[in-house]
């Protein structure tokens, strides 16, 4: 395999990796948007709910008057939102790395073309 063929193959692979990383970033962005919407819905539901969300005068109500089911729901949506944000950050990082590799492969191929033209 010639040097040009190797560089063109590396460029094609880098471009394919960059495109796949872009697709993964798009999927992560969609998941992140859904998680944010779920979190916003949980916040809105909590604001609309009555002050006391449980049956009054239960043993739990007497022992833990500030205990709320909505808080658990909020923590679940918080965790989902945090995971979606972390996944998006990771996908963004992978796309940036793939773009850097693509740029390096393109620069190497351009350098080879310049040296061939000089010869």
N, CA, C and O atoms as a GROMACS GRO file, in nm:
protein
  476
    1UNK      N    1   0.085  -0.117   0.000
    1UNK     CA    2   0.000   0.000   0.000
    1UNK      C    3   0.090   0.124   0.000
    1UNK      O    4   0.184   0.133   0.079
    2UNK      N    5   0.060   0.216  -0.088
    2UNK     CA    6   0.140   0.338  -0.096
    2UNK      C    7   0.107   0.432   0.018
    2UNK      O    8   0.006   0.416   0.088
    3UNK      N    9   0.193   0.530   0.036
    3UNK     CA   10   0.171   0.625   0.144
    3UNK      C   11   0.042   0.703   0.119
    3UNK      O   12  -0.033   0.730   0.213
    4UNK      N   13   0.016   0.739  -0.008
    4UNK     CA   14  -0.106   0.811  -0.041
    4UNK      C   15  -0.229   0.728  -0.007
    4UNK      O   16  -0.325   0.779   0.051
    5UNK      N   17  -0.227   0.601  -0.041
    5UNK     CA   18  -0.341   0.514  -0.013
    5UNK      C   19  -0.362   0.500   0.138
    5UNK      O   20  -0.476   0.498   0.185
    6UNK      N   21  -0.253   0.491   0.212
    6UNK     CA   22  -0.265   0.482   0.357
    6UNK      C   23  -0.326   0.610   0.415
    6UNK      O   24  -0.413   0.604   0.501
    7UNK      N   25  -0.279   0.725   0.366
    7UNK     CA   26  -0.331   0.851   0.415
    7UNK      C   27  -0.479   0.870   0.377
    7UNK      O   28  -0.559   0.919   0.457
    8UNK      N   29  -0.515   0.831   0.255
    8UNK     CA   30  -0.655   0.843   0.213
    8UNK      C   31  -0.744   0.749   0.295
    8UNK      O   32  -0.857   0.785   0.330
    9UNK      N   33  -0.693   0.630   0.326
    9UNK     CA   34  -0.770   0.537   0.409
    9UNK      C   35  -0.785   0.593   0.550
    9UNK      O   36  -0.892   0.584   0.610
   10UNK      N   37  -0.678   0.650   0.603
   10UNK     CA   38  -0.685   0.711   0.737
   10UNK      C   39  -0.782   0.828   0.737
   10UNK      O   40  -0.858   0.846   0.833
   11UNK      N   41  -0.781   0.908   0.631
   11UNK     CA   42  -0.873   1.022   0.621
   11UNK      C   43  -1.018   0.973   0.614
   11UNK      O   44  -1.105   1.029   0.680
   12UNK      N   45  -1.043   0.870   0.535
   12UNK     CA   46  -1.180   0.817   0.523
   12UNK      C   47  -1.227   0.761   0.657
   12UNK      O   48  -1.342   0.781   0.695
   13UNK      N   49  -1.140   0.690   0.727
   13UNK     CA   50  -1.177   0.635   0.858
   13UNK      C   51  -1.204   0.748   0.957
   13UNK      O   52  -1.300   0.743   1.034
   14UNK      N   53  -1.117   0.849   0.956
   14UNK     CA   54  -1.135   0.960   1.049
   14UNK      C   55  -1.265   1.034   1.021
   14UNK      O   56  -1.335   1.075   1.114
   15UNK      N   57  -1.296   1.052   0.893
   15UNK     CA   58  -1.421   1.120   0.858
   15UNK      C   59  -1.542   1.036   0.901
   15UNK      O   60  -1.640   1.091   0.953
   16UNK      N   61  -1.536   0.907   0.881
   16UNK     CA   62  -1.646   0.819   0.923
   16UNK      C   63  -1.662   0.821   1.075
   16UNK      O   64  -1.774   0.825   1.126
   17UNK      N   65  -1.550   0.820   1.146
   17UNK     CA   66  -1.556   0.826   1.292
   17UNK      C   67  -1.617   0.958   1.338
   17UNK      O   68  -1.697   0.961   1.432
   18UNK      N   69  -1.579   1.066   1.272
   18UNK     CA   70  -1.631   1.198   1.308
   18UNK      C   71  -1.782   1.205   1.283
   18UNK      O   72  -1.857   1.258   1.364
   19UNK      N   73  -1.826   1.150   1.170
   19UNK     CA   74  -1.970   1.149   1.140
   19UNK      C   75  -2.047   1.064   1.242
   19UNK      O   76  -2.155   1.103   1.286
   20UNK      N   77  -1.991   0.948   1.279
   20UNK     CA   78  -2.057   0.863   1.379
   20UNK      C   79  -2.061   0.935   1.514
   20UNK      O   80  -2.162   0.929   1.585
   21UNK      N   81  -1.953   1.002   1.549
   21UNK     CA   82  -1.951   1.077   1.675
   21UNK      C   83  -2.055   1.189   1.671
   21UNK      O   84  -2.117   1.219   1.773
   22UNK      N   85  -2.074   1.251   1.555
   22UNK     CA   86  -2.178   1.353   1.540
   22UNK      C   87  -2.317   1.296   1.559
   22UNK      O   88  -2.402   1.358   1.622
   23UNK      N   89  -2.341   1.176   1.504
   23UNK     CA   90  -2.470   1.110   1.523
   23UNK      C   91  -2.492   1.076   1.671
   23UNK      O   92  -2.602   1.092   1.723
   24UNK      N   93  -2.387   1.028   1.736
   24UNK     CA   94  -2.399   0.996   1.879
   24UNK      C   95  -2.427   1.122   1.960
   24UNK      O   96  -2.503   1.119   2.056
   25UNK      N   97  -2.365   1.232   1.920
   25UNK     CA   98  -2.389   1.359   1.988
   25UNK      C   99  -2.534   1.403   1.968
   25UNK      O  100  -2.596   1.454   2.061
   26UNK      N  101  -2.587   1.384   1.848
   26UNK     CA  102  -2.728   1.418   1.823
   26UNK      C  103  -2.821   1.335   1.910
   26UNK      O  104  -2.919   1.386   1.964
   27UNK      N  105  -2.790   1.205   1.924
   27UNK     CA  106  -2.872   1.118   2.009
   27UNK      C  107  -2.862   1.161   2.155
   27UNK      O  108  -2.962   1.162   2.227
   28UNK      N  109  -2.742   1.196   2.198
   28UNK     CA  110  -2.724   1.242   2.336
   28UNK      C  111  -2.798   1.373   2.360
   28UNK      O  112  -2.853   1.396   2.468
   29UNK      N  113  -2.798   1.460   2.259
   29UNK     CA  114  -2.870   1.587   2.270
   29UNK      C  115  -3.021   1.562   2.283
   29UNK      O  116  -3.088   1.630   2.360
   30UNK      N  117  -3.073   1.466   2.208
   30UNK     CA  118  -3.215   1.433   2.217
   30UNK      C  119  -3.248   1.376   2.356
   30UNK      O  120  -3.350   1.412   2.415
   31UNK      N  121  -3.164   1.287   2.406
   31UNK     CA  122  -3.186   1.231   2.539
   31UNK      C  123  -3.177   1.340   2.645
   31UNK      O  124  -3.253   1.341   2.742
   32UNK      N  125  -3.083   1.430   2.626
   32UNK     CA  126  -3.067   1.541   2.721
   32UNK      C  127  -3.190   1.631   2.721
   32UNK      O  128  -3.235   1.676   2.826
   33UNK      N  129  -3.244   1.657   2.603
   33UNK     CA  130  -3.364   1.739   2.591
   33UNK      C  131  -3.483   1.672   2.660
   33UNK      O  132  -3.560   1.737   2.730
   34UNK      N  133  -3.497   1.539   2.639
   34UNK     CA  134  -3.605   1.466   2.706
   34UNK      C  135  -3.589   1.470   2.858
   34UNK      O  136  -3.687   1.488   2.930
   35UNK      N  137  -3.466   1.454   2.906
   35UNK     CA  138  -3.442   1.455   3.050
   35UNK      C  139  -3.474   1.592   3.109
   35UNK      O  140  -3.531   1.603   3.218
   36UNK      N  141  -3.437   1.697   3.037
   36UNK     CA  142  -3.468   1.831   3.085
   36UNK      C  143  -3.620   1.855   3.085
   36UNK      O  144  -3.673   1.919   3.176
   37UNK      N  145  -3.689   1.804   2.984
   37UNK     CA  146  -3.834   1.818   2.980
   37UNK      C  147  -3.900   1.743   3.096
   37UNK      O  148  -3.994   1.792   3.158
   38UNK      N  149  -3.850   1.622   3.124
   38UNK     CA  150  -3.903   1.545   3.237
   38UNK      C  151  -3.880   1.618   3.368
   38UNK      O  152  -3.968   1.622   3.455
   39UNK      N  153  -3.763   1.676   3.382
   39UNK     CA  154  -3.731   1.749   3.504
   39UNK      C  155  -3.822   1.871   3.518
   39UNK      O  156  -3.876   1.899   3.625
   40UNK      N  157  -3.839   1.945   3.407
   40UNK     CA  158  -3.927   2.062   3.408
   40UNK      C  159  -4.071   2.022   3.444
   40UNK      O  160  -4.139   2.092   3.519
   41UNK      N  161  -4.116   1.907   3.388
   41UNK     CA  162  -4.251   1.859   3.419
   41UNK      C  163  -4.263   1.824   3.567
   41UNK      O  164  -4.364   1.855   3.630
   42UNK      N  165  -4.160   1.761   3.622
   42UNK     CA  166  -4.162   1.729   3.764
   42UNK      C  167  -4.167   1.852   3.852
   42UNK      O  168  -4.238   1.855   3.953
   43UNK      N  169  -4.094   1.954   3.813
   43UNK     CA  170  -4.096   2.080   3.888
   43UNK      C  171  -4.234   2.144   3.879
   43UNK      O  172  -4.288   2.192   3.978
   44UNK      N  173  -4.290   2.145   3.758
   44UNK     CA  174  -4.423   2.205   3.740
   44UNK      C  175  -4.529   2.127   3.817
   44UNK      O  176  -4.616   2.187   3.880
   45UNK      N  177  -4.521   1.995   3.812
   45UNK     CA  178  -4.617   1.913   3.887
   45UNK      C  179  -4.605   1.938   4.036
   45UNK      O  180  -4.706   1.943   4.107
   46UNK      N  181  -4.485   1.954   4.083
   46UNK     CA  182  -4.466   1.978   4.226
   46UNK      C  183  -4.524   2.113   4.267
   46UNK      O  184  -4.582   2.126   4.374
   47UNK      N  185  -4.509   2.212   4.181
   47UNK     CA  186  -4.563   2.344   4.214
   47UNK      C  187  -4.716   2.343   4.213
   47UNK      O  188  -4.779   2.416   4.290
   48UNK      N  189  -4.775   2.261   4.126
   48UNK     CA  190  -4.921   2.256   4.116
   48UNK      C  191  -4.984   2.168   4.224
   48UNK      O  192  -5.103   2.180   4.252
   49UNK      N  193  -4.905   2.081   4.284
   49UNK     CA  194  -4.960   1.986   4.382
   49UNK      C  195  -4.999   2.059   4.510
   49UNK      O  196  -4.950   2.167   4.541
   50UNK      N  197  -5.085   1.996   4.580
   50UNK     CA  198  -5.128   2.051   4.710
   50UNK      C  199  -5.010   2.045   4.807
   50UNK      O  200  -4.916   1.969   4.786
   51UNK      N  201  -5.017   2.122   4.910
   51UNK     CA  202  -4.908   2.127   5.007
   51UNK      C  203  -4.888   1.992   5.074
   51UNK      O  204  -4.775   1.951   5.100
   52UNK      N  205  -4.998   1.922   5.103
   52UNK     CA  206  -4.987   1.790   5.164
   52UNK      C  207  -5.026   1.686   5.061
   52UNK      O  208  -5.143   1.677   5.024
   53UNK      N  209  -4.929   1.608   5.014
   53UNK     CA  210  -4.953   1.513   4.906
   53UNK      C  211  -4.994   1.375   4.956
   53UNK      O  212  -5.023   1.286   4.876
   54UNK      N  213  -4.997   1.357   5.088
   54UNK     CA  214  -5.029   1.226   5.143
   54UNK      C  215  -5.156   1.236   5.227
   54UNK      O  216  -5.206   1.344   5.258
   55UNK      N  217  -5.205   1.120   5.261
   55UNK     CA  218  -5.320   1.117   5.352
   55UNK      C  219  -5.275   1.171   5.487
   55UNK      O  220  -5.169   1.134   5.538
   56UNK      N  221  -5.354   1.254   5.543
   56UNK     CA  222  -5.316   1.310   5.673
   56UNK      C  223  -5.340   1.210   5.784
   56UNK      O  224  -5.416   1.114   5.769
   57UNK      N  225  -5.278   1.234   5.893
   57UNK     CA  226  -5.289   1.158   6.018
   57UNK      C  227  -5.246   1.012   6.004
   57UNK      O  228  -5.300   0.925   6.072
   58UNK      N  229  -5.151   0.985   5.918
   58UNK     CA  230  -5.093   0.851   5.914
   58UNK      C  231  -4.972   0.849   6.007
   58UNK      O  232  -4.926   0.954   6.052
   59UNK      N  233  -4.922   0.732   6.035
   59UNK     CA  234  -4.806   0.721   6.124
   59UNK      C  235  -4.685   0.791   6.063
   59UNK      O  236  -4.607   0.855   6.135
   60UNK      N  237  -4.669   0.779   5.932
   60UNK     CA  238  -4.556   0.846   5.866
   60UNK      C  239  -4.571   0.998   5.873
   60UNK      O  240  -4.473   1.071   5.887
   61UNK      N  241  -4.693   1.042   5.863
   61UNK     CA  242  -4.717   1.186   5.868
   61UNK      C  243  -4.680   1.242   6.004
   61UNK      O  244  -4.628   1.354   6.014
   62UNK      N  245  -4.704   1.166   6.108
   62UNK     CA  246  -4.669   1.212   6.243
   62UNK      C  247  -4.519   1.201   6.268
   62UNK      O  248  -4.460   1.288   6.332
   63UNK      N  249  -4.458   1.093   6.219
   63UNK     CA  250  -4.316   1.072   6.243
   63UNK      C  251  -4.227   1.161   6.156
   63UNK      O  252  -4.127   1.215   6.204
   64UNK      N  253  -4.265   1.177   6.030
   64UNK     CA  254  -4.184   1.255   5.936
   64UNK      C  255  -4.274   1.352   5.862
   64UNK      O  256  -4.313   1.325   5.749
   65UNK      N  257  -4.308   1.464   5.922
   65UNK     CA  258  -4.404   1.555   5.860
   65UNK      C  259  -4.354   1.618   5.729
   65UNK      O  260  -4.435   1.663   5.648
   66UNK      N  261  -4.223   1.622   5.709
   66UNK     CA  262  -4.172   1.684   5.586
   66UNK      C  263  -4.144   1.584   5.475
   66UNK      O  264  -4.094   1.621   5.369
   67UNK      N  265  -4.176   1.456   5.499
   67UNK     CA  266  -4.149   1.353   5.399
   67UNK      C  267  -4.248   1.366   5.284
   67UNK      O  268  -4.369   1.371   5.306
   68UNK      N  269  -4.199   1.372   5.161
   68UNK     CA  270  -4.285   1.390   5.044
   68UNK      C  271  -4.247   1.292   4.934
   68UNK      O  272  -4.129   1.270   4.907
   69UNK      N  273  -4.346   1.234   4.870
   69UNK     CA  274  -4.323   1.144   4.757
   69UNK      C  275  -4.264   1.220   4.638
   69UNK      O  276  -4.181   1.167   4.564
   70UNK      N  277  -4.307   1.344   4.620
   70UNK     CA  278  -4.260   1.422   4.507
   70UNK      C  279  -4.110   1.445   4.513
   70UNK      O  280  -4.045   1.457   4.410
   71UNK      N  281  -4.053   1.451   4.634
   71UNK     CA  282  -3.909   1.469   4.647
   71UNK      C  283  -3.835   1.350   4.585
   71UNK      O  284  -3.733   1.368   4.520
   72UNK      N  285  -3.887   1.230   4.605
   72UNK     CA  286  -3.825   1.112   4.546
   72UNK      C  287  -3.835   1.118   4.395
   72UNK      O  288  -3.740   1.084   4.325
   73UNK      N  289  -3.949   1.160   4.344
   73UNK     CA  290  -3.966   1.174   4.199
   73UNK      C  291  -3.868   1.277   4.144
   73UNK      O  292  -3.811   1.258   4.037
   74UNK      N  293  -3.851   1.385   4.216
   74UNK     CA  294  -3.760   1.491   4.171
   74UNK      C  295  -3.616   1.439   4.169
   74UNK      O  296  -3.540   1.472   4.078
   75UNK      N  297  -3.580   1.358   4.268
   75UNK     CA  298  -3.444   1.303   4.270
   75UNK      C  299  -3.422   1.209   4.152
   75UNK      O  300  -3.313   1.207   4.094
   76UNK      N  301  -3.524   1.133   4.116
   76UNK     CA  302  -3.511   1.044   4.000
   76UNK      C  303  -3.490   1.125   3.873
   76UNK      O  304  -3.403   1.094   3.793
   77UNK      N  305  -3.571   1.229   3.855
   77UNK     CA  306  -3.554   1.311   3.734
   77UNK      C  307  -3.425   1.390   3.738
   77UNK      O  308  -3.365   1.415   3.634
   78UNK      N  309  -3.380   1.430   3.858
   78UNK     CA  310  -3.249   1.496   3.870
   78UNK      C  311  -3.138   1.403   3.826
   78UNK      O  312  -3.048   1.444   3.752
   79UNK      N  313  -3.143   1.278   3.869
   79UNK     CA  314  -3.040   1.181   3.832
   79UNK      C  315  -3.042   1.154   3.682
   79UNK      O  316  -2.937   1.144   3.619
   80UNK      N  317  -3.161   1.143   3.626
   80UNK     CA  318  -3.171   1.121   3.480
   80UNK      C  319  -3.116   1.241   3.404
   80UNK      O  320  -3.047   1.225   3.303
   81UNK      N  321  -3.147   1.360   3.452
   81UNK     CA  322  -3.097   1.481   3.386
   81UNK      C  323  -2.945   1.489   3.397
   81UNK      O  324  -2.878   1.523   3.300
   82UNK      N  325  -2.892   1.458   3.513
   82UNK     CA  326  -2.747   1.462   3.532
   82UNK      C  327  -2.677   1.360   3.444
   82UNK      O  328  -2.571   1.388   3.387
   83UNK      N  329  -2.735   1.239   3.432
   83UNK     CA  330  -2.676   1.137   3.346
   83UNK      C  331  -2.682   1.180   3.200
   83UNK      O  332  -2.585   1.161   3.126
   84UNK      N  333  -2.793   1.238   3.157
   84UNK     CA  334  -2.804   1.285   3.019
   84UNK      C  335  -2.702   1.395   2.990
   84UNK      O  336  -2.643   1.398   2.882
   85UNK      N  337  -2.682   1.484   3.085
   85UNK     CA  338  -2.581   1.589   3.066
   85UNK      C  339  -2.441   1.529   3.058
   85UNK      O  340  -2.360   1.573   2.975
   86UNK      N  341  -2.411   1.430   3.141
   86UNK     CA  342  -2.280   1.365   3.136
   86UNK      C  343  -2.260   1.291   3.005
   86UNK      O  344  -2.152   1.296   2.946
   87UNK      N  345  -2.365   1.222   2.959
   87UNK     CA  346  -2.356   1.153   2.830
   87UNK      C  347  -2.333   1.251   2.716
   87UNK      O  348  -2.256   1.223   2.624
   88UNK      N  349  -2.400   1.366   2.722
   88UNK     CA  350  -2.384   1.467   2.618
   88UNK      C  351  -2.240   1.521   2.620
   88UNK      O  352  -2.179   1.538   2.515
   89UNK      N  353  -2.188   1.548   2.739
   89UNK     CA  354  -2.050   1.596   2.750
   89UNK      C  355  -1.952   1.494   2.692
   89UNK      O  356  -1.858   1.531   2.622
   90UNK      N  357  -1.975   1.367   2.722
   90UNK     CA  358  -1.887   1.261   2.670
   90UNK      C  359  -1.896   1.253   2.518
   90UNK      O  360  -1.794   1.241   2.451
   91UNK      N  361  -2.016   1.259   2.464
   91UNK     CA  362  -2.034   1.253   2.319
   91UNK      C  363  -1.969   1.374   2.252
   91UNK      O  364  -1.909   1.362   2.145
   92UNK      N  365  -1.980   1.489   2.314
   92UNK     CA  366  -1.918   1.610   2.261
   92UNK      C  367  -1.765   1.595   2.260
   92UNK      O  368  -1.700   1.636   2.164
   93UNK      N  369  -1.710   1.538   2.365
   93UNK     CA  370  -1.566   1.515   2.373
   93UNK      C  371  -1.520   1.418   2.264
   93UNK      O  372  -1.419   1.443   2.198
   94UNK      N  373  -1.593   1.308   2.245
   94UNK     CA  374  -1.557   1.212   2.141
   94UNK      C  375  -1.564   1.275   2.003
   94UNK      O  376  -1.478   1.249   1.918
   95UNK      N  377  -1.664   1.359   1.979
   95UNK     CA  378  -1.673   1.424   1.849
   95UNK      C  379  -1.556   1.520   1.827
   95UNK      O  380  -1.502   1.527   1.717
   96UNK      N  381  -1.519   1.591   1.930
   96UNK     CA  382  -1.405   1.683   1.918
   96UNK      C  383  -1.276   1.607   1.889
   96UNK      O  384  -1.194   1.651   1.808
   97UNK      N  385  -1.257   1.494   1.957
   97UNK     CA  386  -1.137   1.413   1.932
   97UNK      C  387  -1.138   1.357   1.789
   97UNK      O  388  -1.035   1.357   1.721
   98UNK      N  389  -1.254   1.310   1.745
   98UNK     CA  390  -1.265   1.257   1.609
   98UNK      C  391  -1.237   1.367   1.506
   98UNK      O  392  -1.173   1.342   1.404
   99UNK      N  393  -1.285   1.488   1.533
   99UNK     CA  394  -1.259   1.599   1.441
   99UNK      C  395  -1.110   1.632   1.437
   99UNK      O  396  -1.056   1.660   1.330
  100UNK      N  397  -1.043   1.627   1.551
  100UNK     CA  398  -0.899   1.653   1.554
  100UNK      C  399  -0.822   1.549   1.473
  100UNK      O  400  -0.730   1.583   1.399
  101UNK      N  401  -0.862   1.421   1.486
  101UNK     CA  402  -0.798   1.316   1.406
  101UNK      C  403  -0.824   1.336   1.257
  101UNK      O  404  -0.735   1.314   1.174
  102UNK      N  405  -0.944   1.376   1.224
  102UNK     CA  406  -0.978   1.402   1.084
  102UNK      C  407  -0.893   1.516   1.030
  102UNK      O  408  -0.840   1.507   0.919
  103UNK      N  409  -0.880   1.622   1.107
  103UNK     CA  410  -0.798   1.736   1.066
  103UNK      C  411  -0.653   1.695   1.047
  103UNK      O  412  -0.588   1.740   0.953
  104UNK      N  413  -0.600   1.610   1.135
  104UNK     CA  414  -0.463   1.563   1.122
  104UNK      C  415  -0.446   1.481   0.995
  104UNK      O  416  -0.347   1.497   0.923
  105UNK      N  417  -0.540   1.392   0.967
  105UNK     CA  418  -0.533   1.310   0.846
  105UNK      C  419  -0.540   1.396   0.722
  105UNK      O  420  -0.468   1.372   0.625
  106UNK      N  421  -0.627   1.497   0.723
  106UNK     CA  422  -0.639   1.588   0.609
  106UNK      C  423  -0.510   1.667   0.588
  106UNK      O  424  -0.466   1.686   0.475
  107UNK      N  425  -0.450   1.713   0.698
  107UNK     CA  426  -0.325   1.788   0.689
  107UNK      C  427  -0.212   1.700   0.635
  107UNK      O  428  -0.132   1.747   0.554
  108UNK      N  429  -0.205   1.575   0.677
  108UNK     CA  430  -0.102   1.485   0.628
  108UNK      C  431  -0.119   1.460   0.478
  108UNK      O  432  -0.021   1.457   0.404
  109UNK      N  433  -0.242   1.441   0.435
  109UNK     CA  434  -0.268   1.419   0.293
  109UNK      C  435  -0.236   1.545   0.212
  109UNK      O  436  -0.180   1.536   0.103
  110UNK      N  437  -0.271   1.660   0.264
  110UNK     CA  438  -0.238   1.786   0.196
  110UNK      C  439  -0.087   1.804   0.185
  110UNK      O  440  -0.038   1.849   0.082
  111UNK      N  441  -0.015   1.770   0.290
  111UNK     CA  442   0.131   1.781   0.289
  111UNK      C  443   0.190   1.688   0.183
  111UNK      O  444   0.282   1.727   0.110
  112UNK      N  445   0.137   1.567   0.173
  112UNK     CA  446   0.184   1.474   0.072
  112UNK      C  447   0.156   1.529  -0.068
  112UNK      O  448   0.242   1.519  -0.156
  113UNK      N  449   0.041   1.587  -0.090
  113UNK     CA  450   0.008   1.644  -0.221
  113UNK      C  451   0.101   1.760  -0.255
  113UNK      O  452   0.142   1.775  -0.370
  114UNK      N  453   0.136   1.843  -0.156
  114UNK     CA  454   0.228   1.954  -0.180
  114UNK      C  455   0.366   1.904  -0.218
  114UNK      O  456   0.429   1.958  -0.309
  115UNK      N  457   0.414   1.801  -0.148
  115UNK     CA  458   0.547   1.747  -0.180
  115UNK      C  459   0.548   1.680  -0.317
  115UNK      O  460   0.648   1.684  -0.388
  116UNK      N  461   0.437   1.617  -0.354
  116UNK     CA  462   0.430   1.554  -0.487
  116UNK      C  463   0.429   1.659  -0.597
  116UNK      O  464   0.488   1.637  -0.702
  117UNK      N  465   0.363   1.771  -0.576
  117UNK     CA  466   0.361   1.877  -0.676
  117UNK      C  467   0.497   1.942  -0.694
  117UNK      O  468   0.533   1.982  -0.805
  118UNK      N  469   0.574   1.952  -0.586
  118UNK     CA  470   0.708   2.010  -0.593
  118UNK      C  471   0.802   1.919  -0.669
  118UNK      O  472   0.896   1.966  -0.733
  119UNK      N  473   0.779   1.789  -0.663
  119UNK     CA  474   0.870   1.691  -0.727
  119UNK      C  475   0.855   1.688  -0.874
  119UNK      O  476   0.924   1.611  -0.941
   0.00000   0.00000   0.00000
